Amino acid sequence: MQNTQDQDRQWSRHAARYDELFLDALNPSVENPIWAALDAVPDPQSRTVADLGCGTGPLLPRLVDQFGRVVALDFAPAMIARARTRVEDRADTVTFETRAMHDLDDYAGQFDVVVAINSLVMPDVREIDRTLRAIRASLRPGGQFLGVLPSMDAIHYHTMLLMDQALDRGLEIEEAERSAAFHAEHQYYEFAFGRFQFLGLRQKFWQPFEIRHRMAKAGFSSVELGQVLYPWDESMAGGTDFADHPRSWDWSFVARP
């Protein structure tokens, strides 16, 4: 199991190509409920927002425009370095922190909104539980935790479509299964434990029941789930053939203490 320092090095190594290597939940072509959740925050100029696991900072320009104070945190120094360049002209409103997401003791009770976009992906669920407890403690009364989590059930869905496609081409069942597993890249997944490994990075992928369970375990009293819908395109195996099917997804959430 990778420790935090190992993950730090791996994520820093991929910082330069991060935006092209992974699905972008903030892309304009993606239907993302997080935008509406941010728009619904009352009196945002008086609020403090934290972008935890901010990565290269794609959300920061929006947060700086909307909120009075922004804290941007990532444990990978190369990610923070790139994130700074996104808001160089407004750096006085952003506090950058190079630290793990669970290291929030000095921010206890200080955030009105916490955002985590595909950053709650630690491969060790103990680290996830620890981080969720820290986030819960960092919220002010009435605060909320918004985010996006990579979906494991969407991988099963994509596999089903690839399987049907292979059978429609006349493949026998065993061959169709091998074809679907290959094109859905099953070799990178640990399905039983919801993990994904690619280019040395091990990440947690989520089922909806896991989201509710771990949020409740950390002390959140309500969790609203939504779907971040991705367009079918060339980035997904067979994607252009699935335009008539419901789109693939990640999970969005709004959690409240």
C-alpha positions as CSV (number, residue, x, y, z in Angstrom):
1,M,0.0,0.0,0.0
2,Q,1.4,3.4,-0.9
3,N,2.0,5.9,1.9
4,T,1.3,9.6,1.6
5,Q,4.9,10.4,0.7
6,D,4.9,7.9,-2.1
7,Q,1.6,9.3,-3.5
8,D,3.0,12.8,-3.2
9,R,5.9,11.9,-5.4
10,Q,3.7,10.1,-8.0
11,W,1.1,13.0,-8.2
12,S,3.9,15.6,-8.5
13,R,5.5,13.5,-11.3
14,H,2.3,13.7,-13.3
15,A,1.4,17.3,-12.6
16,A,2.5,18.6,-16.0
17,R,0.2,16.2,-17.8
18,Y,-2.6,15.8,-15.2
19,D,-5.2,17.7,-17.1
20,E,-4.8,15.5,-20.2
21,L,-4.4,12.2,-18.5
22,F,-7.7,12.1,-16.4
23,L,-11.3,12.8,-17.1
24,D,-12.1,16.5,-16.4
25,A,-15.3,16.9,-14.4
26,L,-15.0,20.7,-14.8
27,N,-14.9,20.6,-18.6
28,P,-17.7,22.7,-20.2
29,S,-18.9,19.6,-22.2
30,V,-19.6,17.9,-18.9
31,E,-22.9,18.2,-17.0
32,N,-21.8,18.8,-13.4
33,P,-24.3,19.6,-10.5
34,I,-21.4,21.2,-8.5
35,W,-21.9,24.4,-10.4
36,A,-25.5,24.8,-9.2
37,A,-24.4,23.8,-5.7
38,L,-21.8,26.6,-5.7
39,D,-24.3,29.1,-7.1
40,A,-26.7,28.3,-4.3
41,V,-24.2,29.4,-1.5
42,P,-25.7,32.5,0.1
43,D,-23.6,35.7,0.4
44,P,-20.5,34.1,-0.9
45,Q,-18.3,37.2,-0.6
46,S,-18.5,36.8,3.2
47,R,-17.6,33.1,3.0
48,T,-14.4,31.1,3.2
49,V,-14.1,28.2,0.8
50,A,-11.4,25.4,0.7
51,D,-10.4,23.6,-2.4
52,L,-9.0,20.3,-1.0
53,G,-6.8,18.3,-3.3
54,C,-6.9,21.3,-5.7
55,G,-4.5,19.7,-8.1
56,T,-3.5,22.1,-10.9
57,G,-6.2,24.5,-9.8
58,P,-8.8,24.4,-12.5
59,L,-11.5,25.4,-10.1
60,L,-9.6,28.3,-8.5
61,P,-10.5,31.1,-10.9
62,R,-14.2,30.4,-10.3
63,L,-13.8,30.2,-6.5
64,V,-11.7,33.4,-6.4
65,D,-14.4,35.3,-8.3
66,Q,-17.2,34.0,-6.1
67,F,-15.9,33.8,-2.5
68,G,-14.3,36.3,-0.1
69,R,-11.5,34.0,0.9
70,V,-10.0,30.8,-0.7
71,V,-7.8,28.2,0.7
72,A,-6.2,25.9,-1.9
73,L,-4.6,22.7,-0.6
74,D,-2.7,19.8,-2.2
75,F,0.0,17.5,-0.9
76,A,1.9,17.5,-4.2
77,P,4.2,20.5,-4.5
78,A,4.2,20.4,-8.3
79,M,0.4,20.6,-8.3
80,I,0.5,23.6,-6.0
81,A,3.1,25.3,-8.2
82,R,0.8,24.9,-11.2
83,A,-2.3,26.0,-9.3
84,R,-0.6,29.3,-8.3
85,T,-0.2,30.3,-12.0
86,R,-4.0,30.1,-12.4
87,V,-4.6,33.0,-10.1
88,E,-1.4,35.0,-10.1
89,D,-3.2,38.3,-10.5
90,R,-5.5,37.6,-7.4
91,A,-3.1,35.7,-5.2
92,D,-3.8,38.0,-2.2
93,T,-7.2,36.3,-1.8
94,V,-5.8,32.7,-1.9
95,T,-3.9,30.8,0.8
96,F,-1.9,27.9,-0.7
97,E,-1.1,25.0,1.5
98,T,1.2,22.0,0.6
99,R,-0.1,19.3,3.0
100,A,-2.3,16.3,3.2
101,M,-6.1,16.7,3.1
102,H,-6.5,15.3,6.6
103,D,-4.1,17.9,8.1
104,L,-6.7,20.5,8.9
105,D,-6.4,20.9,12.7
106,D,-5.5,24.6,12.4
107,Y,-8.6,25.1,10.2
108,A,-11.1,23.6,12.6
109,G,-14.4,25.4,12.3
110,Q,-13.1,27.9,9.7
111,F,-14.7,26.8,6.4
112,D,-18.2,27.7,5.1
113,V,-17.7,25.5,2.1
114,V,-15.2,22.7,1.3
115,V,-14.8,21.4,-2.2
116,A,-13.0,18.2,-3.3
117,I,-13.1,17.4,-7.0
118,N,-11.9,13.8,-7.6
119,S,-9.4,14.2,-4.8
120,L,-10.9,11.8,-2.2
121,V,-9.2,8.9,-3.9
122,M,-6.7,7.6,-1.3
123,P,-6.3,3.9,-1.9
124,D,-6.4,3.2,1.9
125,V,-9.9,3.7,3.2
126,R,-8.5,4.5,6.7
127,E,-7.0,7.6,5.1
128,I,-10.3,8.4,3.6
129,D,-12.1,8.1,6.9
130,R,-9.5,10.2,8.6
131,T,-9.8,12.9,5.9
132,L,-13.6,12.9,6.1
133,R,-13.5,13.4,9.9
134,A,-11.1,16.3,9.4
135,I,-13.3,17.9,6.8
136,R,-16.3,17.6,9.0
137,A,-14.4,19.3,11.9
138,S,-13.3,22.1,9.6
139,L,-16.8,23.2,8.7
140,R,-18.5,26.1,10.5
141,P,-22.1,25.6,11.6
142,G,-24.3,25.5,8.5
143,G,-21.3,24.7,6.3
144,Q,-21.3,22.2,3.5
145,F,-19.0,19.8,1.7
146,L,-19.3,19.6,-2.0
147,G,-17.4,17.3,-4.4
148,V,-17.0,14.7,-7.1
149,L,-15.9,11.1,-6.7
150,P,-14.9,8.7,-9.5
151,S,-17.6,6.1,-10.0
152,M,-16.8,2.4,-9.9
153,D,-20.4,1.5,-11.0
154,A,-19.9,3.5,-14.2
155,I,-17.0,1.1,-15.1
156,H,-19.5,-1.8,-14.8
157,Y,-22.0,0.1,-17.0
158,H,-19.3,0.8,-19.7
159,T,-18.3,-2.9,-19.5
160,M,-22.0,-3.9,-20.1
161,L,-22.2,-1.7,-23.2
162,L,-19.0,-3.1,-24.6
163,M,-20.2,-6.6,-23.9
164,D,-23.4,-6.0,-25.8
165,Q,-21.5,-4.5,-28.6
166,A,-19.2,-7.5,-28.9
167,L,-22.1,-9.9,-28.8
168,D,-23.9,-7.9,-31.5
169,R,-20.8,-8.3,-33.7
170,G,-21.3,-12.1,-33.4
171,L,-18.6,-13.0,-30.8
172,E,-19.2,-16.0,-28.6
173,I,-19.8,-15.2,-24.9
174,E,-16.2,-16.0,-23.7
175,E,-14.7,-13.9,-26.5
176,A,-17.1,-11.1,-25.9
177,E,-16.2,-11.0,-22.2
178,R,-12.5,-10.9,-23.0
179,S,-13.1,-8.1,-25.5
180,A,-15.2,-6.0,-23.1
181,A,-12.7,-6.5,-20.2
182,F,-9.8,-5.5,-22.5
183,H,-11.4,-2.4,-23.9
184,A,-12.7,-1.3,-20.4
185,E,-9.2,-1.8,-19.1
186,H,-10.1,-4.2,-16.3
187,Q,-6.4,-4.9,-15.8
188,Y,-6.1,-1.6,-14.0
189,Y,-9.0,-2.2,-11.5
190,E,-9.5,-4.0,-8.2
191,F,-13.2,-4.3,-8.4
192,A,-13.9,-5.8,-5.0
193,F,-12.2,-3.0,-3.2
194,G,-12.9,-0.2,-5.6
195,R,-9.4,0.7,-6.6
196,F,-7.7,1.8,-9.9
197,Q,-4.0,1.8,-10.7
198,F,-2.6,3.7,-13.7
199,L,0.9,5.1,-14.3
200,G,1.9,4.3,-10.8
201,L,-1.1,6.1,-9.2
202,R,-3.5,4.1,-7.1
203,Q,-6.9,5.6,-6.6
204,K,-10.2,4.9,-4.9
205,F,-13.3,4.5,-7.1
206,W,-16.6,4.7,-5.4
207,Q,-20.0,3.0,-5.3
208,P,-23.0,5.2,-4.1
209,F,-23.6,3.1,-1.0
210,E,-19.9,3.7,0.0
211,I,-20.4,7.4,-0.3
212,R,-23.3,7.4,2.1
213,H,-21.7,5.0,4.5
214,R,-18.4,6.8,4.9
215,M,-20.0,10.3,5.1
216,A,-22.3,9.1,7.9
217,K,-19.4,7.4,9.6
218,A,-17.5,10.7,9.6
219,G,-20.4,12.6,11.2
220,F,-22.3,14.0,8.2
221,S,-26.1,13.9,8.8
222,S,-27.2,14.3,5.2
223,V,-25.7,13.5,1.8
224,E,-27.3,14.4,-1.6
225,L,-25.9,12.5,-4.6
226,G,-26.0,13.5,-8.2
227,Q,-24.4,12.4,-11.4
228,V,-21.6,14.2,-13.3
229,L,-22.4,13.2,-16.9
230,Y,-19.6,12.8,-19.4
231,P,-20.1,13.0,-23.2
232,W,-19.5,9.9,-25.2
233,D,-16.4,10.6,-27.2
234,E,-13.1,9.1,-28.4
235,S,-11.6,9.2,-24.8
236,M,-13.9,6.2,-23.9
237,A,-13.6,2.8,-25.7
238,G,-16.5,2.5,-28.2
239,G,-17.7,5.9,-27.0
240,T,-18.8,7.3,-30.3
241,D,-21.0,4.2,-30.8
242,F,-22.9,4.8,-27.6
243,A,-24.4,8.2,-28.3
244,D,-28.0,6.8,-28.0
245,H,-27.3,5.4,-24.5
246,P,-27.3,7.3,-21.2
247,R,-24.0,8.9,-20.6
248,S,-21.3,7.6,-18.2
249,W,-20.9,9.4,-14.9
250,D,-19.0,10.2,-11.8
251,W,-20.8,10.9,-8.5
252,S,-21.3,14.4,-7.2
253,F,-22.4,15.0,-3.6
254,V,-23.4,17.7,-1.2
255,A,-22.8,16.7,2.5
256,R,-23.9,18.6,5.6
257,P,-23.1,18.0,9.3
